[in-house]
Amino acid sequence: MKFLRRGIFFFATAALLIWWLLPTAGPQVQRGSVLALQLSGSYVEAAAPSFLARVFGEERQPFISVLSELAKAERDDRISGVALRIRRLDIGWAMAQELRDAIAGLRAAGKGTVALLETGALGANLEYYVASAADEVLLSSGTSGPLVGLGMEFFFFGGLWEKLGVDPEVVVVGEYKSAVEVLAGTGMSPAYREMAESLLDSIWGEFVTGIAEGRGLEPRAVREAIDSSPVTAEELETFGLVDGTDSFEGAVSRLGKVRIDGSDYQAVDPAEVGFAPVAQFALVYGSGTVVMGEGLQSPTGGQRFSSDSVSRALIDAADDPSIDAIVFRVDSPGGSPLASEIIWHAAERAKSRGKPLVASVSNVAASGGYYVLAGADAVVASAGSLVGSIGVYMIRPQIGGLLDKLGIGVASLTRGRDAEILVSSRPLTASGRARLEQEVQEVYDLFVTRVSEGRGLSPARVDAVGRGRVWTGAQGIERGLVDELGGLHAAVRVAKRELGLAEDADVALIPHPAPRSLSEEVLEVLQGSVVRAALPPGWSPLVERLQTLTAALAQGAPALVPPLVLRIR
């Protein structure tokens, strides 16, 4: 079988994912080499490289390329160890767990691993969590107190609208569907607090247990160490949390004398380490807010889960005779119900072709993000992934008060009993509210039906675990929302099982959607560059999260987004 050179390849053992970026000859790797790799910043899911993004300096590294480097090193007899320079990471807990799994695979293969933390600030909890999977954890001079415990902070915008004279009229199904509280409330409801506490407890448990396993400590000892607030390297070493201080060059030299950087190792031909695929799997990406139409990049440069683009990718993969199975990699907090339904239908059409369709949850598949994968043959998520949020809301901003404050007069004409729904200067009538409530309830009922049929659960059971509530992957597996815990490797393993392939069989992963056309790249890259240039430093992620919450407001449509955009540091 002939495989595409610009593809992603999967080695069966220990998440061996190989990403071929360029068709150039790879470097010569000496036996006993140490792979030097930096982990920092944020990563995107989609792996299709963009020429223009590189030219404009807008390209972010695909997460799978990091997994690929670690995976290839695990199988490469010439690599004796891996040194990781870990700086500030802007990733979710599920991605962090996939990195830990990859590091664990290196250790199991007999490779030495050293992680050097270069965070330079208090509260590098996630960075330390990743580092603690290595054989040795070192601090760079100037790095102090990475562990302070986990924290969440919530902002509520209801008071702002009141000052502006805007009255957000809310229709919601699900007492946990608290996105409306963020947008229109002034504080946490008991249901919101219950859910947030539960999520934090679940992540905290994974956090403490992971560190304990990596450092050979008891969970109780880890909790006590964190509460003791160690700051200096000496204090952290006393608690068994680190092994000393060093430079990155020193960290590399602990493992060997010959160094190869990740940027060079990326070009190593997978065939050199014995990669021999027996099948091809399509890797279909769905990342960002679920929206109608085409295009995979938002105006602020984030990824967008577009109904037409992703639906076409699913169907094309199903119709491609060279593709044996489909892995649907989702990282989305939801969005448009209609777009979610369109993608759900595309997934059903893909399944009808007889090929296994396995969903792999990255950091989040909540609300509309869960809707689209509910019918998959299997759902695989990391323990720290966020899933569920089966609920619907609609907000209609009534701006009559704002217009009065601004001295703006307004006249409106309507035809039809409930046409005032379209008039934002007047409050809803009882009849208009009843109509919106009916629409939102119908969307919720359809959502429940999709999950019920796809997961093999009764509607009553889906409603019981739904009502807008978000669960971690670990909680989701207990409630029938997830089939197996793990990252992309686990999802591929499940797909191989569905095909009857041996667990140690190598398969090639071919990314979908296909790379964008030149005209699409010009439009999207320039658009993203201009918008990001207008934002203060560090604001793009916040704007992306607010866009997720407000995506449906401009359309006056119901929304499928989670009750909170969870951010735990």
Buried (B, 14 or more C-beta within 10 A) or exposed (E): EEBEEBBBBBBBBBBBBBBBBEEEEBBEBBEBBBBBBBBBEBBBBBBBBBEBBEEBEBBBBBBBBBBBBBBBBBBBEBBBBBBBBBBBBEBBBBBBBBBBBBBBBBBEBEBBBBBBBBBBEBBBBBBBBBBBBBBBBBBBEEBBBBBBEBEBEBEBBBEEBBEBBBBBBBBBBBBBBBBBBBBBBEEBBEBBEBBBEBBBEBBBBBBBEBBBBBBEBEBEBBBEBBEEEBBEBEBBBEBBBBBEBBBBEBBBBBBBEBBBEBEBBBBBBBEEBEBEBBBBBBBBBBBBBBBBEBBBBBBBBBBBBBBBBBBBBBBBBBEBEBBBBBBBBBBBBBBBBBBBBBBBBBBBBBBEBEBBBBBBBBBBBBBBBBBBBBBBBBBBBBBBBBBBBBBBBBBBBBBBBBBEEEEEEEEEEEEEEBEBBEBBBBBBEEEBBEBBBEBBBBBBBBBBEBBBBBBEBEBEBBBEBBBBBBBBBBBBBEBBBBBBBBBBBBBBBBBBBBBEBEEEBBBBBBBBBEBBEEEBBEBBBEBBBEBBEEEEEEEBBBBBBBBBBBBBBEEBBBBBBBBBBBEBE
